[in-house]
Amino acid sequence: MKVQIDSGRCQGHGRCYDLAPGLFGDDDEGFGTVLGDGTVPPDEAEDARRAAANCPERAIDLVEGD
């Protein structure tokens, strides 16, 4: 699984990096960013799903598969 953030939808609420700090960070203006290439380690998959479910703007996309 990989995570992506749609920068056009992100409003900088920060829930992604609060809920999954191993997967998301923030830029200089507080908008969410994906750490690394977005690959989600198996032990962080639930954090990725939780972050996506809690994004008020639905700006986080989960891409299943290789």
C-alpha positions in Angstrom: 0.0 0.0 0.0 1.0 3.6 -0.7 -0.4 6.9 0.6 -0.8 10.1 -1.4 -2.1 13.5 -0.5 -4.1 15.6 -3.0 -2.6 19.0 -2.4 -5.6 20.6 -4.0 -7.9 19.2 -1.3 -5.6 19.5 1.7 -6.5 22.4 4.0 -3.8 21.8 6.6 -5.8 20.4 9.5 -2.9 18.2 10.5 -4.7 15.1 11.4 -2.6 12.9 9.1 0.6 13.7 10.8 -0.9 13.6 14.3 -2.4 10.2 13.7 0.4 8.7 11.5 3.7 10.6 12.2 5.7 7.8 10.6 3.9 8.3 7.2 3.1 12.1 7.1 4.8 15.3 7.9 4.0 19.0 7.3 5.4 21.6 5.1 6.4 25.2 6.1 2.7 26.3 5.9 1.3 23.3 7.9 0.0 21.3 5.0 0.4 17.6 5.0 3.2 15.9 3.1 3.9 12.2 2.5 7.2 11.1 4.0 9.5 9.1 1.6 7.9 7.6 -1.4 4.6 6.9 0.4 5.1 3.2 0.9 3.3 2.0 4.0 5.1 -0.6 6.0 2.7 -3.5 7.0 2.8 -2.5 10.7 1.7 1.1 9.8 -1.2 0.1 7.5 -3.8 0.7 10.2 -2.4 4.2 10.9 -2.6 5.0 7.2 -6.3 3.9 7.1 -7.0 5.9 10.3 -5.4 9.0 8.9 -7.3 8.7 5.6 -10.6 8.2 7.4 -10.1 11.2 9.7 -9.1 13.7 7.0 -11.9 16.2 6.9 -11.2 17.1 3.2 -10.7 13.4 2.1 -7.3 14.5 0.7 -5.5 11.2 1.5 -5.7 8.4 -1.0 -4.6 4.9 -0.3 -3.3 2.9 -3.2 -3.4 -0.8 -2.7 -1.1 -3.2 -4.5 2.5 -3.1 -5.6 
